[in-house]
Amino acid sequence: MEPYPIIIKLVTGTQGMGVILAENKANAESILEAFHTTKEKVIMQKFIKEAKGADIRAFVVNGEIVGAMKRQARP
């Protein structure tokens, strides 16, 4: 299975600010290189086409889930 597209988010971003969709590996590398030069910290995640305004976020440290939460967007 192809791992793209992926979402690249600024750690400091909120409410959709600092969120970029990378359609392929070349896009992802370019985006990550740009953020690396500015020393920005980012999160990468799998793109899910339709989540109906909800998602579950799991926090993984050293391969182990250490926390999780459900997020529900406003209508």
PQR file of N, CA, C, O and H, with PARSE charges and radii, in Angstrom:
ATOM      1  N   MET A   1       0.844  -1.193   0.000 -0.4000 1.5000
ATOM      2  CA  MET A   1       0.000   0.000   0.000 -0.0000 2.0000
ATOM      3  C   MET A   1       0.882   1.246   0.000  0.5500 1.7000
ATOM      4  O   MET A   1       1.837   1.336   0.771 -0.5500 1.4000
ATOM      5  N   GLU A   2       0.569   2.175  -0.840 -0.4000 1.5000
ATOM      6  CA  GLU A   2       1.298   3.437  -0.938 -0.0000 2.0000
ATOM      7  C   GLU A   2       1.035   4.281   0.307  0.5500 1.7000
ATOM      8  O   GLU A   2      -0.121   4.434   0.702 -0.5500 1.4000
ATOM      9  H   GLU A   2      -0.207   2.102  -1.467  0.4000 1.0000
ATOM     10  N   PRO A   3       2.073   4.831   0.933 -0.5600 1.5000
ATOM     11  CA  PRO A   3       1.879   5.603   2.164  0.2800 2.0000
ATOM     12  C   PRO A   3       1.402   7.039   1.933  0.5500 1.7000
ATOM     13  O   PRO A   3       1.220   7.783   2.897 -0.5500 1.4000
ATOM     14  N   TYR A   4       1.201   7.435   0.694 -0.4000 1.5000
ATOM     15  CA  TYR A   4       0.812   8.818   0.409 -0.0000 2.0000
ATOM     16  C   TYR A   4      -0.621   8.869  -0.081  0.5500 1.7000
ATOM     17  O   TYR A   4      -1.099   7.889  -0.654 -0.5500 1.4000
ATOM     18  H   TYR A   4       1.349   6.831  -0.088  0.4000 1.0000
ATOM     19  N   PRO A   5      -1.320   9.968   0.119 -0.5600 1.5000
ATOM     20  CA  PRO A   5      -0.831  11.222   0.693  0.2800 2.0000
ATOM     21  C   PRO A   5      -0.681  11.136   2.211  0.5500 1.7000
ATOM     22  O   PRO A   5      -1.256  10.268   2.867 -0.5500 1.4000
ATOM     23  N   ILE A   6       0.110  12.064   2.744 -0.4000 1.5000
ATOM     24  CA  ILE A   6       0.269  12.195   4.191 -0.0000 2.0000
ATOM     25  C   ILE A   6       0.014  13.640   4.579  0.5500 1.7000
ATOM     26  O   ILE A   6       0.059  14.544   3.746 -0.5500 1.4000
ATOM     27  H   ILE A   6       0.577  12.769   2.211  0.4000 1.0000
ATOM     28  N   ILE A   7      -0.252  13.835   5.856 -0.4000 1.5000
ATOM     29  CA  ILE A   7      -0.433  15.171   6.418 -0.0000 2.0000
ATOM     30  C   ILE A   7       0.831  15.523   7.195  0.5500 1.7000
ATOM     31  O   ILE A   7       1.344  14.713   7.967 -0.5500 1.4000
ATOM     32  H   ILE A   7      -0.289  13.100   6.533  0.4000 1.0000
ATOM     33  N   ILE A   8       1.321  16.727   6.986 -0.4000 1.5000
ATOM     34  CA  ILE A   8       2.451  17.246   7.764 -0.0000 2.0000
ATOM     35  C   ILE A   8       1.939  18.474   8.498  0.5500 1.7000
ATOM     36  O   ILE A   8       1.441  19.418   7.886 -0.5500 1.4000
ATOM     37  H   ILE A   8       0.904  17.385   6.360  0.4000 1.0000
ATOM     38  N   LYS A   9       2.070  18.447   9.825 -0.4000 1.5000
ATOM     39  CA  LYS A   9       1.543  19.529  10.665 -0.0000 2.0000
ATOM     40  C   LYS A   9       2.658  20.148  11.491  0.5500 1.7000
ATOM     41  O   LYS A   9       3.554  19.454  11.971 -0.5500 1.4000
ATOM     42  H   LYS A   9       2.475  17.680  10.323  0.4000 1.0000
ATOM     43  N   LEU A  10       2.591  21.454  11.647 -0.4000 1.5000
ATOM     44  CA  LEU A  10       3.478  22.122  12.593 -0.0000 2.0000
ATOM     45  C   LEU A  10       3.023  21.768  13.997  0.5500 1.7000
ATOM     46  O   LEU A  10       1.824  21.770  14.276 -0.5500 1.4000
ATOM     47  H   LEU A  10       1.863  22.018  11.257  0.4000 1.0000
ATOM     48  N   VAL A  11       3.949  21.469  14.875 -0.4000 1.5000
ATOM     49  CA  VAL A  11       3.614  21.152  16.265 -0.0000 2.0000
ATOM     50  C   VAL A  11       2.904  22.337  16.905  0.5500 1.7000
ATOM     51  O   VAL A  11       2.020  22.155  17.742 -0.5500 1.4000
ATOM     52  H   VAL A  11       4.923  21.467  14.649  0.4000 1.0000
ATOM     53  N   THR A  12       3.287  23.546  16.517 -0.4000 1.5000
ATOM     54  CA  THR A  12       2.714  24.752  17.111 -0.0000 2.0000
ATOM     55  C   THR A  12       1.411  25.196  16.451  0.5500 1.7000
ATOM     56  O   THR A  12       0.790  26.152  16.916 -0.5500 1.4000
ATOM     57  H   THR A  12       4.005  23.694  15.837  0.4000 1.0000
ATOM     58  N   GLY A  13       0.982  24.533  15.386 -0.4000 1.5000
ATOM     59  CA  GLY A  13      -0.233  24.929  14.685 -0.0000 2.0000
ATOM     60  C   GLY A  13      -1.486  24.495  15.429  0.5500 1.7000
ATOM     61  O   GLY A  13      -1.473  23.509  16.166 -0.5500 1.4000
ATOM     62  H   GLY A  13       1.486  23.757  15.008  0.4000 1.0000
ATOM     63  N   THR A  14      -2.572  25.241  15.228 -0.4000 1.5000
ATOM     64  CA  THR A  14      -3.866  24.877  15.812 -0.0000 2.0000
ATOM     65  C   THR A  14      -4.975  25.181  14.821  0.5500 1.7000
ATOM     66  O   THR A  14      -4.821  26.046  13.958 -0.5500 1.4000
ATOM     67  H   THR A  14      -2.583  26.041  14.630  0.4000 1.0000
ATOM     68  N   GLN A  15      -6.081  24.481  14.939 -0.4000 1.5000
ATOM     69  CA  GLN A  15      -7.299  24.715  14.164 -0.0000 2.0000
ATOM     70  C   GLN A  15      -7.034  24.790  12.662  0.5500 1.7000
ATOM     71  O   GLN A  15      -7.571  25.655  11.970 -0.5500 1.4000
ATOM     72  H   GLN A  15      -6.206  23.778  15.639  0.4000 1.0000
ATOM     73  N   GLY A  16      -6.207  23.879  12.168 -0.4000 1.5000
ATOM     74  CA  GLY A  16      -5.952  23.801  10.731 -0.0000 2.0000
ATOM     75  C   GLY A  16      -4.826  24.677  10.230  0.5500 1.7000
ATOM     76  O   GLY A  16      -4.441  24.567   9.066 -0.5500 1.4000
ATOM     77  H   GLY A  16      -5.771  23.176  12.730  0.4000 1.0000
ATOM     78  N   MET A  17      -4.286  25.543  11.070 -0.4000 1.5000
ATOM     79  CA  MET A  17      -3.163  26.397  10.658 -0.0000 2.0000
ATOM     80  C   MET A  17      -1.884  25.564  10.718  0.5500 1.7000
ATOM     81  O   MET A  17      -1.648  24.854  11.696 -0.5500 1.4000
ATOM     82  H   MET A  17      -4.599  25.632  12.016  0.4000 1.0000
ATOM     83  N   GLY A  18      -1.061  25.648   9.674 -0.4000 1.5000
ATOM     84  CA  GLY A  18       0.184  24.900   9.649 -0.0000 2.0000
ATOM     85  C   GLY A  18       0.014  23.449   9.266  0.5500 1.7000
ATOM     86  O   GLY A  18       0.834  22.607   9.633 -0.5500 1.4000
ATOM     87  H   GLY A  18      -1.253  26.225   8.880  0.4000 1.0000
ATOM     88  N   VAL A  19      -1.059  23.141   8.520 -0.4000 1.5000
ATOM     89  CA  VAL A  19      -1.325  21.776   8.068 -0.0000 2.0000
ATOM     90  C   VAL A  19      -1.140  21.718   6.555  0.5500 1.7000
ATOM     91  O   VAL A  19      -1.719  22.516   5.818 -0.5500 1.4000
ATOM     92  H   VAL A  19      -1.725  23.825   8.222  0.4000 1.0000
ATOM     93  N   ILE A  20      -0.322  20.759   6.099 -0.4000 1.5000
ATOM     94  CA  ILE A  20      -0.028  20.643   4.667 -0.0000 2.0000
ATOM     95  C   ILE A  20      -0.251  19.202   4.226  0.5500 1.7000
ATOM     96  O   ILE A  20       0.139  18.263   4.920 -0.5500 1.4000
ATOM     97  H   ILE A  20       0.148  20.111   6.698  0.4000 1.0000
ATOM     98  N   LEU A  21      -0.879  19.036   3.072 -0.4000 1.5000
ATOM     99  CA  LEU A  21      -1.081  17.723   2.474 -0.0000 2.0000
ATOM    100  C   LEU A  21       0.048  17.463   1.488  0.5500 1.7000
ATOM    101  O   LEU A  21       0.239  18.228   0.542 -0.5500 1.4000
ATOM    102  H   LEU A  21      -1.196  19.799   2.509  0.4000 1.0000
ATOM    103  N   ALA A  22       0.796  16.388   1.705 -0.4000 1.5000
ATOM    104  CA  ALA A  22       1.859  15.982   0.773 -0.0000 2.0000
ATOM    105  C   ALA A  22       1.315  14.822  -0.056  0.5500 1.7000
ATOM    106  O   ALA A  22       1.059  13.741   0.476 -0.5500 1.4000
ATOM    107  H   ALA A  22       0.641  15.767   2.473  0.4000 1.0000
ATOM    108  N   GLU A  23       1.142  15.042  -1.346 -0.4000 1.5000
ATOM    109  CA  GLU A  23       0.543  14.049  -2.238 -0.0000 2.0000
ATOM    110  C   GLU A  23       1.467  12.882  -2.552  0.5500 1.7000
ATOM    111  O   GLU A  23       1.001  11.785  -2.862 -0.5500 1.4000
ATOM    112  H   GLU A  23       1.350  15.920  -1.778  0.4000 1.0000
ATOM    113  N   ASN A  24       2.800  13.113  -2.473 -0.4000 1.5000
ATOM    114  CA  ASN A  24       3.746  12.063  -2.831 -0.0000 2.0000
ATOM    115  C   ASN A  24       5.068  12.275  -2.090  0.5500 1.7000
ATOM    116  O   ASN A  24       5.223  13.243  -1.345 -0.5500 1.4000
ATOM    117  H   ASN A  24       3.179  14.004  -2.222  0.4000 1.0000
ATOM    118  N   LYS A  25       6.003  11.373  -2.299 -0.4000 1.5000
ATOM    119  CA  LYS A  25       7.280  11.417  -1.585 -0.0000 2.0000
ATOM    120  C   LYS A  25       8.049  12.698  -1.892  0.5500 1.7000
ATOM    121  O   LYS A  25       8.623  13.303  -0.986 -0.5500 1.4000
ATOM    122  H   LYS A  25       5.877  10.586  -2.903  0.4000 1.0000
ATOM    123  N   ALA A  26       8.069  13.117  -3.145 -0.4000 1.5000
ATOM    124  CA  ALA A  26       8.801  14.335  -3.519 -0.0000 2.0000
ATOM    125  C   ALA A  26       8.226  15.550  -2.797  0.5500 1.7000
ATOM    126  O   ALA A  26       8.981  16.387  -2.303 -0.5500 1.4000
ATOM    127  H   ALA A  26       7.604  12.625  -3.881  0.4000 1.0000
ATOM    128  N   ASN A  27       6.902  15.655  -2.730 -0.4000 1.5000
ATOM    129  CA  ASN A  27       6.261  16.763  -1.998 -0.0000 2.0000
ATOM    130  C   ASN A  27       6.638  16.722  -0.526  0.5500 1.7000
ATOM    131  O   ASN A  27       6.997  17.744   0.058 -0.5500 1.4000
ATOM    132  H   ASN A  27       6.289  14.974  -3.131  0.4000 1.0000
ATOM    133  N   ALA A  28       6.555  15.537   0.071 -0.4000 1.5000
ATOM    134  CA  ALA A  28       6.858  15.392   1.501 -0.0000 2.0000
ATOM    135  C   ALA A  28       8.300  15.786   1.791  0.5500 1.7000
ATOM    136  O   ALA A  28       8.563  16.499   2.759 -0.5500 1.4000
ATOM    137  H   ALA A  28       6.263  14.707  -0.404  0.4000 1.0000
ATOM    138  N   GLU A  29       9.230  15.333   0.968 -0.4000 1.5000
ATOM    139  CA  GLU A  29      10.640  15.675   1.177 -0.0000 2.0000
ATOM    140  C   GLU A  29      10.863  17.179   1.079  0.5500 1.7000
ATOM    141  O   GLU A  29      11.608  17.748   1.878 -0.5500 1.4000
ATOM    142  H   GLU A  29       9.016  14.754   0.181  0.4000 1.0000
ATOM    143  N   SER A  30      10.229  17.824   0.113 -0.4000 1.5000
ATOM    144  CA  SER A  30      10.370  19.270  -0.061 -0.0000 2.0000
ATOM    145  C   SER A  30       9.814  20.030   1.142  0.5500 1.7000
ATOM    146  O   SER A  30      10.443  20.967   1.633 -0.5500 1.4000
ATOM    147  H   SER A  30       9.624  17.362  -0.536  0.4000 1.0000
ATOM    148  N   ILE A  31       8.643  19.628   1.610 -0.4000 1.5000
ATOM    149  CA  ILE A  31       8.014  20.275   2.767 -0.0000 2.0000
ATOM    150  C   ILE A  31       8.880  20.084   4.012  0.5500 1.7000
ATOM    151  O   ILE A  31       9.131  21.036   4.751 -0.5500 1.4000
ATOM    152  H   ILE A  31       8.132  18.867   1.211  0.4000 1.0000
ATOM    153  N   LEU A  32       9.333  18.851   4.239 -0.4000 1.5000
ATOM    154  CA  LEU A  32      10.146  18.568   5.417 -0.0000 2.0000
ATOM    155  C   LEU A  32      11.477  19.312   5.377  0.5500 1.7000
ATOM    156  O   LEU A  32      11.956  19.785   6.408 -0.5500 1.4000
ATOM    157  H   LEU A  32       9.129  18.078   3.639  0.4000 1.0000
ATOM    158  N   GLU A  33      12.071  19.417   4.200 -0.4000 1.5000
ATOM    159  CA  GLU A  33      13.330  20.159   4.064 -0.0000 2.0000
ATOM    160  C   GLU A  33      13.128  21.635   4.410  0.5500 1.7000
ATOM    161  O   GLU A  33      13.961  22.239   5.087 -0.5500 1.4000
ATOM    162  H   GLU A  33      11.682  19.033   3.363  0.4000 1.0000
ATOM    163  N   ALA A  34      12.019  22.212   3.944 -0.4000 1.5000
ATOM    164  CA  ALA A  34      11.728  23.612   4.246 -0.0000 2.0000
ATOM    165  C   ALA A  34      11.553  23.828   5.745  0.5500 1.7000
ATOM    166  O   ALA A  34      12.096  24.781   6.304 -0.5500 1.4000
ATOM    167  H   ALA A  34      11.342  21.723   3.394  0.4000 1.0000
ATOM    168  N   PHE A  35      10.801  22.952   6.393 -0.4000 1.5000
ATOM    169  CA  PHE A  35      10.611  23.080   7.834 -0.0000 2.0000
ATOM    170  C   PHE A  35      11.911  22.830   8.594  0.5500 1.7000
ATOM    171  O   PHE A  35      12.162  23.455   9.624 -0.5500 1.4000
ATOM    172  H   PHE A  35      10.360  22.178   5.939  0.4000 1.0000
ATOM    173  N   HIS A  36      12.727  21.924   8.088 -0.4000 1.5000
ATOM    174  CA  HIS A  36      14.012  21.637   8.747 -0.0000 2.0000
ATOM    175  C   HIS A  36      14.921  22.866   8.737  0.5500 1.7000
ATOM    176  O   HIS A  36      15.595  23.144   9.728 -0.5500 1.4000
ATOM    177  H   HIS A  36      12.523  21.416   7.251  0.4000 1.0000
ATOM    178  N   THR A  37      14.943  23.599   7.631 -0.4000 1.5000
ATOM    179  CA  THR A  37      15.814  24.777   7.550 -0.0000 2.0000
ATOM    180  C   THR A  37      15.374  25.877   8.509  0.5500 1.7000
ATOM    181  O   THR A  37      16.192  26.697   8.926 -0.5500 1.4000
ATOM    182  H   THR A  37      14.395  23.374   6.826  0.4000 1.0000
ATOM    183  N   THR A  38      14.091  25.903   8.863 -0.4000 1.5000
ATOM    184  CA  THR A  38      13.598  26.911   9.808 -0.0000 2.0000
ATOM    185  C   THR A  38      13.506  26.363  11.229  0.5500 1.7000
ATOM    186  O   THR A  38      13.019  27.038  12.136 -0.5500 1.4000
ATOM    187  H   THR A  38      13.426  25.237   8.525  0.4000 1.0000
ATOM    188  N   LYS A  39      13.985  25.116  11.411 -0.4000 1.5000
ATOM    189  CA  LYS A  39      14.010  24.452  12.724 -0.0000 2.0000
ATOM    190  C   LYS A  39      12.618  24.247  13.321  0.5500 1.7000
ATOM    191  O   LYS A  39      12.465  24.175  14.541 -0.5500 1.4000
ATOM    192  H   LYS A  39      14.381  24.568  10.674  0.4000 1.0000
ATOM    193  N   GLU A  40      11.599  24.154  12.451 -0.4000 1.5000
ATOM    194  CA  GLU A  40      10.231  23.882  12.908 -0.0000 2.0000
ATOM    195  C   GLU A  40      10.076  22.406  13.244  0.5500 1.7000
ATOM    196  O   GLU A  40      10.631  21.547  12.560 -0.5500 1.4000
ATOM    197  H   GLU A  40      11.723  24.213  11.461  0.4000 1.0000
ATOM    198  N   LYS A  41       9.328  22.118  14.288 -0.4000 1.5000
ATOM    199  CA  LYS A  41       9.013  20.737  14.652 -0.0000 2.0000
ATOM    200  C   LYS A  41       7.689  20.376  14.001  0.5500 1.7000
ATOM    201  O   LYS A  41       6.749  21.171  13.998 -0.5500 1.4000
ATOM    202  H   LYS A  41       8.877  22.817  14.844  0.4000 1.0000
ATOM    203  N   VAL A  42       7.624  19.159  13.444 -0.4000 1.5000
ATOM    204  CA  VAL A  42       6.424  18.735  12.731 -0.0000 2.0000
ATOM    205  C   VAL A  42       5.958  17.362  13.192  0.5500 1.7000
ATOM    206  O   VAL A  42       6.694  16.599  13.817 -0.5500 1.4000
ATOM    207  H   VAL A  42       8.388  18.513  13.446  0.4000 1.0000
ATOM    208  N   ILE A  43       4.713  17.084  12.859 -0.4000 1.5000
ATOM    209  CA  ILE A  43       4.100  15.777  13.066 -0.0000 2.0000
ATOM    210  C   ILE A  43       3.674  15.287  11.683  0.5500 1.7000
ATOM    211  O   ILE A  43       3.121  16.055  10.896 -0.5500 1.4000
ATOM    212  H   ILE A  43       4.115  17.703  12.351  0.4000 1.0000
ATOM    213  N   MET A  44       3.926  14.025  11.386 -0.4000 1.5000
ATOM    214  CA  MET A  44       3.443  13.434  10.139 -0.0000 2.0000
ATOM    215  C   MET A  44       2.397  12.392  10.490  0.5500 1.7000
ATOM    216  O   MET A  44       2.548  11.643  11.456 -0.5500 1.4000
ATOM    217  H   MET A  44       4.375  13.400  12.025  0.4000 1.0000
ATOM    218  N   GLN A  45       1.331  12.352   9.693 -0.4000 1.5000
ATOM    219  CA  GLN A  45       0.296  11.356   9.943 -0.0000 2.0000
ATOM    220  C   GLN A  45      -0.332  10.913   8.642  0.5500 1.7000
ATOM    221  O   GLN A  45      -0.291  11.619   7.634 -0.5500 1.4000
ATOM    222  H   GLN A  45       1.208  12.960   8.909  0.4000 1.0000
ATOM    223  N   LYS A  46      -0.912   9.733   8.684 -0.4000 1.5000
ATOM    224  CA  LYS A  46      -1.612   9.185   7.533 -0.0000 2.0000
ATOM    225  C   LYS A  46      -2.821  10.057   7.215  0.5500 1.7000
ATOM    226  O   LYS A  46      -3.532  10.493   8.120 -0.5500 1.4000
ATOM    227  H   LYS A  46      -0.946   9.159   9.502  0.4000 1.0000
ATOM    228  N   PHE A  47      -3.054  10.311   5.925 -0.4000 1.5000
ATOM    229  CA  PHE A  47      -4.218  11.065   5.495 -0.0000 2.0000
ATOM    230  C   PHE A  47      -5.426  10.129   5.437  0.5500 1.7000
ATOM    231  O   PHE A  47      -5.365   9.067   4.817 -0.5500 1.4000
ATOM    232  H   PHE A  47      -2.477   9.957   5.190  0.4000 1.0000
ATOM    233  N   ILE A  48      -6.510  10.524   6.077 -0.4000 1.5000
ATOM    234  CA  ILE A  48      -7.762   9.772   6.024 -0.0000 2.0000
ATOM    235  C   ILE A  48      -8.763  10.640   5.290  0.5500 1.7000
ATOM    236  O   ILE A  48      -9.107  11.731   5.744 -0.5500 1.4000
ATOM    237  H   ILE A  48      -6.559  11.386   6.580  0.4000 1.0000
ATOM    238  N   LYS A  49      -9.229  10.147   4.154 -0.4000 1.5000
ATOM    239  CA  LYS A  49     -10.051  10.959   3.262 -0.0000 2.0000
ATOM    240  C   LYS A  49     -11.287  11.543   3.936  0.5500 1.7000
ATOM    241  O   LYS A  49     -11.547  12.740   3.807 -0.5500 1.4000
ATOM    242  H   LYS A  49      -8.950   9.261   3.786  0.4000 1.0000
ATOM    243  N   GLU A  50     -12.036  10.744   4.634 -0.4000 1.5000
ATOM    244  CA  GLU A  50     -13.248  11.248   5.276 -0.0000 2.0000
ATOM    245  C   GLU A  50     -13.379  10.682   6.676  0.5500 1.7000
ATOM    246  O   GLU A  50     -13.510   9.473   6.868 -0.5500 1.4000
ATOM    247  H   GLU A  50     -11.825   9.772   4.739  0.4000 1.0000
ATOM    248  N   ALA A  51     -13.343  11.569   7.638 -0.4000 1.5000
ATOM    249  CA  ALA A  51     -13.462  11.143   9.030 -0.0000 2.0000
ATOM    250  C   ALA A  51     -14.759  11.638   9.661  0.5500 1.7000
ATOM    251  O   ALA A  51     -14.998  11.416  10.848 -0.5500 1.4000
ATOM    252  H   ALA A  51     -13.237  12.551   7.483  0.4000 1.0000
ATOM    253  N   LYS A  52     -15.597  12.308   8.872 -0.4000 1.5000
ATOM    254  CA  LYS A  52     -16.890  12.823   9.344 -0.0000 2.0000
ATOM    255  C   LYS A  52     -16.749  13.707  10.574  0.5500 1.7000
ATOM    256  O   LYS A  52     -17.588  13.684  11.474 -0.5500 1.4000
ATOM    257  H   LYS A  52     -15.403  12.489   7.908  0.4000 1.0000
ATOM    258  N   GLY A  53     -15.664  14.494  10.595 -0.4000 1.5000
ATOM    259  CA  GLY A  53     -15.482  15.457  11.670 -0.0000 2.0000
ATOM    260  C   GLY A  53     -14.972  14.902  12.980  0.5500 1.7000
ATOM    261  O   GLY A  53     -14.921  15.625  13.975 -0.5500 1.4000
ATOM    262  H   GLY A  53     -14.982  14.512   9.864  0.4000 1.0000
ATOM    263  N   ALA A  54     -14.592  13.636  13.006 -0.4000 1.5000
ATOM    264  CA  ALA A  54     -14.101  13.044  14.252 -0.0000 2.0000
ATOM    265  C   ALA A  54     -12.836  12.240  13.980  0.5500 1.7000
ATOM    266  O   ALA A  54     -12.646  11.699  12.891 -0.5500 1.4000
ATOM    267  H   ALA A  54     -14.634  13.048  12.198  0.4000 1.0000
ATOM    268  N   ASP A  55     -11.993  12.176  14.974 -0.4000 1.5000
ATOM    269  CA  ASP A  55     -10.842  11.297  14.876 -0.0000 2.0000
ATOM    270  C   ASP A  55     -10.378  10.899  16.262  0.5500 1.7000
ATOM    271  O   ASP A  55     -10.714  11.535  17.261 -0.5500 1.4000
ATOM    272  H   ASP A  55     -12.147  12.615  15.859  0.4000 1.0000
ATOM    273  N   ILE A  56      -9.604   9.839  16.295 -0.4000 1.5000
ATOM    274  CA  ILE A  56      -8.986   9.395  17.538 -0.0000 2.0000
ATOM    275  C   ILE A  56      -7.495   9.606  17.390  0.5500 1.7000
ATOM    276  O   ILE A  56      -6.889   9.158  16.416 -0.5500 1.4000
ATOM    277  H   ILE A  56      -9.332   9.323  15.483  0.4000 1.0000
ATOM    278  N   ARG A  57      -6.910  10.282  18.347 -0.4000 1.5000
ATOM    279  CA  ARG A  57      -5.486  10.576  18.299 -0.0000 2.0000
ATOM    280  C   ARG A  57      -4.771   9.751  19.352  0.5500 1.7000
ATOM    281  O   ARG A  57      -5.089   9.817  20.539 -0.5500 1.4000
ATOM    282  H   ARG A  57      -7.403  10.646  19.138  0.4000 1.0000
ATOM    283  N   ALA A  58      -3.813   8.984  18.903 -0.4000 1.5000
ATOM    284  CA  ALA A  58      -3.018   8.154  19.807 -0.0000 2.0000
ATOM    285  C   ALA A  58      -1.619   8.739  19.884  0.5500 1.7000
ATOM    286  O   ALA A  58      -1.050   9.137  18.867 -0.5500 1.4000
ATOM    287  H   ALA A  58      -3.554   8.930  17.939  0.4000 1.0000
ATOM    288  N   PHE A  59      -1.076   8.791  21.064 -0.4000 1.5000
ATOM    289  CA  PHE A  59       0.268   9.306  21.284 -0.0000 2.0000
ATOM    290  C   PHE A  59       1.190   8.123  21.533  0.5500 1.7000
ATOM    291  O   PHE A  59       1.012   7.369  22.489 -0.5500 1.4000
ATOM    292  H   PHE A  59      -1.539   8.468  21.890  0.4000 1.0000
ATOM    293  N   VAL A  60       2.180   7.972  20.656 -0.4000 1.5000
ATOM    294  CA  VAL A  60       3.070   6.819  20.693 -0.0000 2.0000
ATOM    295  C   VAL A  60       4.476   7.281  21.047  0.5500 1.7000
ATOM    296  O   VAL A  60       5.016   8.190  20.417 -0.5500 1.4000
ATOM    297  H   VAL A  60       2.325   8.585  19.879  0.4000 1.0000
ATOM    298  N   VAL A  61       5.062   6.656  22.049 -0.4000 1.5000
ATOM    299  CA  VAL A  61       6.429   6.939  22.470 -0.0000 2.0000
ATOM    300  C   VAL A  61       7.187   5.613  22.485  0.5500 1.7000
ATOM    301  O   VAL A  61       6.784   4.657  23.147 -0.5500 1.4000
ATOM    302  H   VAL A  61       4.624   5.917  22.561  0.4000 1.0000
ATOM    303  N   ASN A  62       8.284   5.576  21.747 -0.4000 1.5000
ATOM    304  CA  ASN A  62       9.091   4.354  21.652 -0.0000 2.0000
ATOM    305  C   ASN A  62       8.258   3.134  21.282  0.5500 1.7000
ATOM    306  O   ASN A  62       8.454   2.049  21.830 -0.5500 1.4000
ATOM    307  H   ASN A  62       8.612   6.352  21.209  0.4000 1.0000
ATOM    308  N   GLY A  63       7.319   3.318  20.343 -0.4000 1.5000
ATOM    309  CA  GLY A  63       6.513   2.214  19.861 -0.0000 2.0000
ATOM    310  C   GLY A  63       5.384   1.780  20.772  0.5500 1.7000
ATOM    311  O   GLY A  63       4.731   0.772  20.502 -0.5500 1.4000
ATOM    312  H   GLY A  63       7.159   4.199  19.898  0.4000 1.0000
ATOM    313  N   GLU A  64       5.139   2.514  21.840 -0.4000 1.5000
ATOM    314  CA  GLU A  64       4.096   2.150  22.800 -0.0000 2.0000
ATOM    315  C   GLU A  64       3.082   3.284  22.926  0.5500 1.7000
ATOM    316  O   GLU A  64       3.465   4.446  23.059 -0.5500 1.4000
ATOM    317  H   GLU A  64       5.670   3.333  22.059  0.4000 1.0000
ATOM    318  N   ILE A  65       1.795   2.956  22.886 -0.4000 1.5000
ATOM    319  CA  ILE A  65       0.751   3.975  23.047 -0.0000 2.0000
ATOM    320  C   ILE A  65       0.738   4.417  24.506  0.5500 1.7000
ATOM    321  O   ILE A  65       0.559   3.603  25.412 -0.5500 1.4000
ATOM    322  H   ILE A  65       1.483   2.012  22.779  0.4000 1.0000
ATOM    323  N   VAL A  66       0.931   5.720  24.719 -0.4000 1.5000
ATOM    324  CA  VAL A  66       0.964   6.261  26.085 -0.0000 2.0000
ATOM    325  C   VAL A  66      -0.267   7.102  26.398  0.5500 1.7000
ATOM    326  O   VAL A  66      -0.477   7.489  27.548 -0.5500 1.4000
ATOM    327  H   VAL A  66       1.077   6.380  23.983  0.4000 1.0000
ATOM    328  N   GLY A  67      -1.071   7.383  25.399 -0.4000 1.5000
ATOM    329  CA  GLY A  67      -2.285   8.146  25.634 -0.0000 2.0000
ATOM    330  C   GLY A  67      -3.108   8.212  24.360  0.5500 1.7000
ATOM    331  O   GLY A  67      -2.595   7.970  23.267 -0.5500 1.4000
ATOM    332  H   GLY A  67      -0.900   7.068  24.466  0.4000 1.0000
ATOM    333  N   ALA A  68      -4.388   8.540  24.503 -0.4000 1.5000
ATOM    334  CA  ALA A  68      -5.267   8.671  23.344 -0.0000 2.0000
ATOM    335  C   ALA A  68      -6.428   9.597  23.691  0.5500 1.7000
ATOM    336  O   ALA A  68      -6.773   9.770  24.860 -0.5500 1.4000
ATOM    337  H   ALA A  68      -4.805   8.736  25.390  0.4000 1.0000
ATOM    338  N   MET A  69      -7.024  10.188  22.657 -0.4000 1.5000
ATOM    339  CA  MET A  69      -8.184  11.055  22.853 -0.0000 2.0000
ATOM    340  C   MET A  69      -9.028  11.054  21.597  0.5500 1.7000
ATOM    341  O   MET A  69      -8.514  10.836  20.500 -0.5500 1.4000
ATOM    342  H   MET A  69      -6.744  10.048  21.707  0.4000 1.0000
ATOM    343  N   LYS A  70     -10.309  11.296  21.747 -0.4000 1.5000
ATOM    344  CA  LYS A  70     -11.200  11.452  20.593 -0.0000 2.0000
ATOM    345  C   LYS A  70     -11.446  12.939  20.400  0.5500 1.7000
ATOM    346  O   LYS A  70     -11.741  13.666  21.348 -0.5500 1.4000
ATOM    347  H   LYS A  70     -10.727  11.473  22.639  0.4000 1.0000
ATOM    348  N   ARG A  71     -11.319  13.377  19.155 -0.4000 1.5000
ATOM    349  CA  ARG A  71     -11.563  14.773  18.808 -0.0000 2.0000
ATOM    350  C   ARG A  71     -12.785  14.836  17.909  0.5500 1.7000
ATOM    351  O   ARG A  71     -12.881  14.092  16.933 -0.5500 1.4000
ATOM    352  H   ARG A  71     -11.079  12.787  18.384  0.4000 1.0000
ATOM    353  N   GLN A  72     -13.714  15.718  18.231 -0.4000 1.5000
ATOM    354  CA  GLN A  72     -14.931  15.902  17.435 -0.0000 2.0000
ATOM    355  C   GLN A  72     -14.996  17.358  16.989  0.5500 1.7000
ATOM    356  O   GLN A  72     -15.004  18.267  17.820 -0.5500 1.4000
ATOM    357  H   GLN A  72     -13.636  16.323  19.024  0.4000 1.0000
ATOM    358  N   ALA A  73     -15.043  17.579  15.672 -0.4000 1.5000
ATOM    359  CA  ALA A  73     -15.133  18.933  15.142 -0.0000 2.0000
ATOM    360  C   ALA A  73     -16.513  19.515  15.421  0.5500 1.7000
ATOM    361  O   ALA A  73     -17.501  18.792  15.554 -0.5500 1.4000
ATOM    362  H   ALA A  73     -15.037  16.841  14.997  0.4000 1.0000
ATOM    363  N   ARG A  74     -16.553  20.828  15.505 -0.4000 1.5000
ATOM    364  CA  ARG A  74     -17.834  21.512  15.677 -0.0000 2.0000
ATOM    365  C   ARG A  74     -18.643  21.367  14.386  0.5500 1.7000
ATOM    366  O   ARG A  74     -18.066  21.230  13.307 -0.5500 1.4000
ATOM    367  H   ARG A  74     -15.751  21.416  15.398  0.4000 1.0000
ATOM    368  N   PRO A  75     -19.968  21.395  14.489 -0.5600 1.5000
ATOM    369  CA  PRO A  75     -20.807  21.277  13.279  0.2800 2.0000
ATOM    370  C   PRO A  75     -20.558  22.407  12.299  0.5500 1.7000
ATOM    371  O   PRO A  75     -21.180  22.453  11.238 -0.5500 1.4000
TER
END
